């Protein structure tokens, strides 16, 4: 029908524009702050992609990430985002400004990407930053469908990243299948609870828990009452472009 044709035409426009957009710097890094709920201090940020296309307009990731996952372009985009964050942190370090960890999403496609660990090691050496200034976020669903040797390989890759010094966080835990057995085998440092768990609550090794999607003071009070002191959401700050995030850090560290 016409709606399906329009959707297919839009996706074709996206696919035909991606490489030029990458080399032309059309993809932007926006930063959503993470908070200590008790002190209101900024304890980190999540790097989020936005696409400012001269042809297609200002696009949120919901318009293109699923397509990029299907066609594999997300692998290039992930490295683009990671390097942009490393440059951001390096500039702050050289300027003598305080750093907070910034988390960057990593697609499940990296688990089967040839030479992935070598690329990550080279980036760390190139920028000379402590690895713990960057966190790698891997969604819970990244491990769905992996069985036997493939799952063991995935776990080995994550362990290697952690050995390099990267903090590893599981994103969107509770949004879907929620395989709690993963918590016993994954070398995770941080677990981000999906907002669906928080909304529902209103009607192993220690790890830091960050609750995302906090949008009201009632939710904030609920988290504090249950011992969760780290979070992010519109209650505190929306995603910010880099220049605004720089100013935000100056006021909240």
C-alpha positions in Angstrom: 0.0 0.0 0.0 1.0 3.6 -0.1 2.3 3.7 3.5 4.5 0.7 2.9 5.9 2.2 -0.3 6.6 5.5 1.5 8.4 3.6 4.2 10.5 1.7 1.6 11.3 4.9 -0.3 12.4 6.6 2.9 14.7 3.6 3.8 16.2 3.7 0.3 17.0 7.4 0.8 18.6 6.6 4.1 20.8 3.8 2.7 21.9 5.9 -0.3 22.9 8.8 2.1 24.8 7.0 4.9 28.4 6.9 3.6 28.3 10.6 2.6 26.7 11.5 5.9 29.4 9.7 7.8 32.3 11.4 5.9 30.4 14.7 5.9 30.0 14.8 9.7 26.2 14.7 9.6 26.0 12.4 12.6 26.1 14.3 15.9 26.9 13.1 19.4 24.4 14.3 22.0 25.0 13.6 25.7 22.3 12.7 28.3 23.6 13.2 31.8 23.5 10.5 34.5 22.9 11.7 38.1 23.6 10.8 41.6 19.9 11.2 42.7 20.9 12.1 46.3 23.4 14.8 45.5 22.2 15.9 42.1 25.8 15.8 40.8 26.5 14.6 37.3 28.3 11.3 37.5 28.5 10.5 33.8 26.6 10.7 30.5 25.3 8.5 27.7 26.3 9.3 24.1 23.3 9.3 21.7 23.4 9.7 18.0 21.4 12.3 16.0 21.5 12.7 12.2 21.3 16.2 10.9 20.7 15.6 7.2 20.5 18.4 4.6 18.1 16.2 2.6 16.1 14.4 5.2 16.1 16.9 8.1 16.9 16.3 11.8 16.5 12.6 12.5 16.2 10.8 15.8 17.8 7.3 16.1 14.4 5.6 16.0 14.2 6.6 12.3 17.4 4.8 11.2 19.1 2.6 13.8 16.9 -0.5 13.1 17.8 -0.2 9.4 21.5 0.2 10.2 21.4 -2.9 12.4 19.9 -4.8 9.5 22.3 -3.6 6.8 25.4 -3.6 9.1 26.2 0.1 8.8 25.7 0.4 12.6 29.2 -1.1 13.0 30.8 1.9 11.2 28.5 4.3 13.1 29.5 2.8 16.5 33.2 3.4 15.8 32.4 6.9 14.6 30.5 7.6 17.9 33.2 6.0 20.0 36.0 8.0 18.4 34.0 11.2 18.7 33.6 10.6 22.5 37.3 9.7 22.8 38.1 13.1 21.1 35.7 14.9 23.4 37.3 13.3 26.5 40.8 14.0 25.2 40.1 17.7 24.7 38.7 18.0 28.2 41.8 16.3 29.6 44.2 18.5 27.7 42.2 21.6 28.9 42.6 20.5 32.5 38.8 20.0 32.9 37.3 17.2 35.0 36.1 14.0 33.2 33.0 12.0 33.8 32.6 8.5 32.2 30.6 8.6 28.9 28.8 5.4 27.8 28.7 4.5 24.1 26.5 1.8 22.6 28.0 -1.2 21.0 25.9 -3.3 18.6 25.7 -7.1 18.9 27.2 -7.2 15.4 30.6 -6.4 16.9 30.6 -9.8 18.7 31.1 -11.5 15.3 33.2 -8.7 13.7 36.6 -9.8 12.6 39.4 -7.8 14.3 37.0 -6.0 16.7 39.2 -6.3 19.8 42.3 -5.2 17.9 40.5 -2.0 16.7 39.4 -1.2 20.3 42.9 -1.6 21.6 44.3 0.6 18.9 41.8 3.4 19.7 42.8 3.3 23.4 46.4 3.6 22.5 45.8 6.3 19.9 44.0 8.6 22.3 46.0 7.7 25.4 43.0 8.0 27.7 42.3 5.8 30.7 39.8 3.3 29.4 37.4 3.9 32.3 36.6 7.3 30.9 34.5 5.4 28.3 31.8 2.8 29.2 30.6 0.3 26.6 26.8 -0.3 26.6 25.5 -3.6 25.3 21.8 -4.3 25.3 20.3 -7.3 27.0 19.0 -8.5 23.6 22.5 -8.7 22.2 22.8 -12.2 23.8 19.5 -13.5 22.7 20.0 -16.2 20.0 23.6 -17.0 20.9 24.1 -20.6 21.9 26.9 -22.9 22.7 30.3 -21.8 21.3 28.9 -18.5 19.9 27.7 -17.5 23.3 31.0 -18.5 24.8 32.8 -16.3 22.2 30.6 -13.4 23.0 31.4 -13.7 26.7 35.1 -14.0 25.9 35.0 -10.8 23.9 33.3 -8.9 26.7 35.8 -10.2 29.2 38.6 -9.0 26.9 37.1 -5.5 26.7 36.9 -5.4 30.4 40.5 -6.5 30.8 41.5 -3.6 28.5 39.9 -1.3 31.2 36.5 -0.6 29.6 33.6 -0.5 32.0 30.8 -2.7 30.6 27.2 -2.0 31.2 24.0 -3.9 30.2 21.4 -1.5 28.8 17.6 -1.9 28.8 17.6 -4.7 31.3 14.0 -5.7 31.9 12.8 -4.5 28.5 12.2 -7.9 27.1 13.3 -11.5 27.8 15.4 -10.6 30.9 17.5 -13.7 31.2 18.6 -13.4 34.8 21.1 -16.2 34.3 23.2 -13.7 32.3 24.0 -11.9 35.5 25.9 -14.9 36.8 28.1 -15.2 33.7 28.5 -11.7 32.2 31.4 -9.6 33.5 29.3 -6.5 33.8 30.2 -3.5 35.9 26.9 -1.6 35.5 23.3 -2.6 34.8 20.8 -0.1 33.5 17.2 -0.9 34.4 14.7 -0.2 31.7 12.0 2.3 32.5 9.3 -0.4 32.1 10.4 -1.9 35.5 10.2 1.5 37.1 6.7 2.2 35.7 5.5 -1.2 36.8 6.7 -0.5 40.4 4.5 2.5 40.6 1.0 0.8 40.2 26.5 -12.6 42.2 28.9 -9.8 42.2 27.9 -6.3 43.2 27.4 -3.9 40.3 26.3 -0.3 40.0 22.6 0.0 39.0 21.4 3.0 37.0 17.7 3.4 36.4 16.9 5.2 33.1 13.7 7.0 32.1 13.1 8.8 35.4 10.5 11.4 34.6 8.9 12.4 38.0 9.9 13.1 41.5 7.6 10.3 42.7 9.8 7.9 40.7 12.9 9.5 42.2 11.6 9.0 45.7 10.7 5.4 45.0 14.3 4.7 43.8 15.9 6.4 46.8 13.6 4.4 49.2 14.8 1.2 47.6 18.5 2.1 47.6 19.1 3.0 44.0 21.0 6.3 43.9 22.0 6.6 40.2 19.7 7.5 37.3 19.0 9.4 34.2 15.9 10.8 32.6 14.0 13.9 31.6 13.5 14.6 35.3 17.1 15.8 35.4 18.2 16.6 31.8 17.3 15.8 28.2 20.1 14.8 25.8 22.3 17.9 25.0 24.5 18.8 22.0 28.2 18.9 22.8 28.5 22.6 23.5 25.5 22.6 25.9 26.8 19.5 27.6 30.2 21.3 28.2 28.3 24.1 29.9 26.2 21.6 31.8 29.3 19.9 33.2 30.8 23.3 34.3 27.7 23.7 36.5 27.1 20.2 37.8 30.4 18.7 38.7 
